[in-house]
Amino acid sequence: MNQLCSLLGIDLPLVLAPFGPWDQVRLAAAVSNAGGLGSLGTAVRSVPELRKQWELLRSQTDRPFAVNHTGRPLDRSAFDATLDLRPAAISFHMGIPADLIQEAHDRGVLWIQTVGDVDAAEIALEAGSDVLVAQGDEAGGNAGWVSTLVLVPAVVDVAGGTPVVAAGGIGDGRGVAAALALGAQGVSLGTRFLATPEMTVDQAWKHRIVAAHARDAVKVRHAERVLPPFNLPQVGTPFAPRALRTDLTDALERDPEQVDPAAVGPRLLAEIRAGGGHEDLPFTGQSVELVHDIVPAAELVARLWHECADALAAAGKLLPQVRED
Ligand SMILES: Cc1cc2nc3c(=O)[nH]c(=O)nc-3n(C[C@H](O)[C@H](O)[C@H](O)COP(=O)(O)O)c2cc1C
């Protein structure tokens, strides 16, 4: 139990990353029930759809969870509905809206802000964030340009008393141990949790994750041609998505002018809303290299913690030798 756990009311400092529009209700319930913080994305979903998800989640767990919003784009009606729901926390990515942070605090809801560099971390702290997620560019989905190994300690150095959660590239307990050694109080995992039976994405996507290597998870070039626009100011170079390579990611890289935004954008949106989209843009991070099985979420959480303890114990054994040198 550390400050992050006490703040969020959780037993383990482990966050299930939000997955935008993909339905993750069962997975979020499993992670919250295992002692971590489950999350739900909200992207491109209507308020009635979201309310149905929230009702279902609350029927499956009475533990804390977070609801995520982003500035790509921010949907004000979904945000207002989230304030009415009063989850333990709102997590936010791609924009640092100080006015919304105040609104969340006025309702007693904590604010978890994702940042991709130190400038953003400083702005997020000034705006009143309760937790920072330092997300490295290894991450699946939209991410910045600094690696997790550099970003986490740099954000810890400016965060003062605000807890930092490490995200991006953490695929097993050794990564969890590394994040804790860098000064993070917790971890947020996305890609690793996609390969669980509770996650509703297509089996083909999960099997690709198990089979893929890190180099298959590419930073998608010219994604603005097919993804919704940002409607909040961004800090520095805007985030860009990382996904498994597909015909679409290849076309965007090779010859972006040939990808017609008017045709591909709406098609992609329709696919994703129907639970698909993995044929075109399967958001996934470099930690695929470390994912070798599809495993139930509760088992995965326990495994991550055992592996983390083993890794920290093994690293600790090196210390006497170092001190003797
Ligand atoms: C399929 C997918 C969808 C994502 N959608 C969102 C989102 O809507 N909002 C958000 O803040 N982050 C989103 N992310 C990023 C994750 O929150 C998280 O930072 C990332 O997955 C952590 O890195 P990892 O994939 O290496 O574990 C998404 C990631 C994936 C893989």
The ligand as an SDF file (V2000), in Angstrom:
LIG
                    3D

 31 33  0  0  0  0  0  0  0  0999 V2000
   -6.2470   -0.2100  -27.9030 C   0  0  0  0  0  0  0  0  0  0  0  0
   -5.7690    0.9840  -27.1360 C   0  0  0  0  0  0  0  0  0  0  0  0
   -6.6220    2.0830  -26.9900 C   0  0  0  0  0  0  0  0  0  0  0  0
   -6.2210    3.1810  -26.2220 C   0  0  0  0  0  0  0  0  0  0  0  0
   -7.0840    4.2220  -26.0380 N   0  0  0  0  0  0  0  0  0  0  0  0
   -6.7740    5.2000  -25.1330 C   0  0  0  0  0  0  0  0  0  0  0  0
   -7.7270    6.2080  -24.7780 C   0  0  0  0  0  0  0  0  0  0  0  0
   -8.8330    6.2720  -25.2990 O   0  0  0  0  0  0  0  0  0  0  0  0
   -7.3660    7.1220  -23.8560 N   0  0  0  0  0  0  0  0  0  0  0  0
   -6.1330    7.1100  -23.2430 C   0  0  0  0  0  0  0  0  0  0  0  0
   -5.8820    7.9430  -22.3780 O   0  0  0  0  0  0  0  0  0  0  0  0
   -5.2050    6.1990  -23.5890 N   0  0  0  0  0  0  0  0  0  0  0  0
   -5.5050    5.2360  -24.4940 C   0  0  0  0  0  0  0  0  0  0  0  0
   -4.5630    4.2770  -24.8230 N   0  0  0  0  0  0  0  0  0  0  0  0
   -3.2090    4.3580  -24.2400 C   0  0  0  0  0  0  0  0  0  0  0  0
   -3.1930    3.6400  -22.9400 C   0  0  0  0  0  0  0  0  0  0  0  0
   -3.9760    4.3650  -22.0260 O   0  0  0  0  0  0  0  0  0  0  0  0
   -1.8250    3.4250  -22.2770 C   0  0  0  0  0  0  0  0  0  0  0  0
   -1.1680    4.6460  -22.0530 O   0  0  0  0  0  0  0  0  0  0  0  0
   -0.9200    2.5050  -23.0620 C   0  0  0  0  0  0  0  0  0  0  0  0
   -1.6190    1.3900  -23.5640 O   0  0  0  0  0  0  0  0  0  0  0  0
    0.2190    2.0280  -22.1550 C   0  0  0  0  0  0  0  0  0  0  0  0
    1.2300    1.4320  -22.9040 O   0  0  0  0  0  0  0  0  0  0  0  0
    1.3110   -0.1420  -23.2770 P   0  0  0  0  0  0  0  0  0  0  0  0
    0.3120   -0.3410  -24.3560 O   0  0  0  0  0  0  0  0  0  0  0  0
    2.7180   -0.2830  -23.7160 O   0  0  0  0  0  0  0  0  0  0  0  0
    0.9710   -0.9080  -22.0330 O   0  0  0  0  0  0  0  0  0  0  0  0
   -4.9330    3.1880  -25.6210 C   0  0  0  0  0  0  0  0  0  0  0  0
   -4.0760    2.0850  -25.8030 C   0  0  0  0  0  0  0  0  0  0  0  0
   -4.4760    0.9960  -26.5420 C   0  0  0  0  0  0  0  0  0  0  0  0
   -3.5440   -0.1610  -26.6750 C   0  0  0  0  0  0  0  0  0  0  0  0
  1  2  1  0
  2  3  1  0
  2 30  2  0
  3  4  2  0
  4  5  1  0
  4 28  1  0
  5  6  2  0
  6  7  1  0
  6 13  1  0
  7  8  2  0
  7  9  1  0
  9 10  1  0
 10 11  2  0
 10 12  1  0
 12 13  2  0
 13 14  1  0
 14 15  1  0
 14 28  1  0
 15 16  1  0
 16 17  1  0
 16 18  1  0
 18 19  1  0
 18 20  1  0
 20 21  1  0
 20 22  1  0
 22 23  1  0
 23 24  1  0
 24 25  2  0
 24 26  1  0
 24 27  1  0
 28 29  2  0
 29 30  1  0
 30 31  1  0
M  END
$$$$
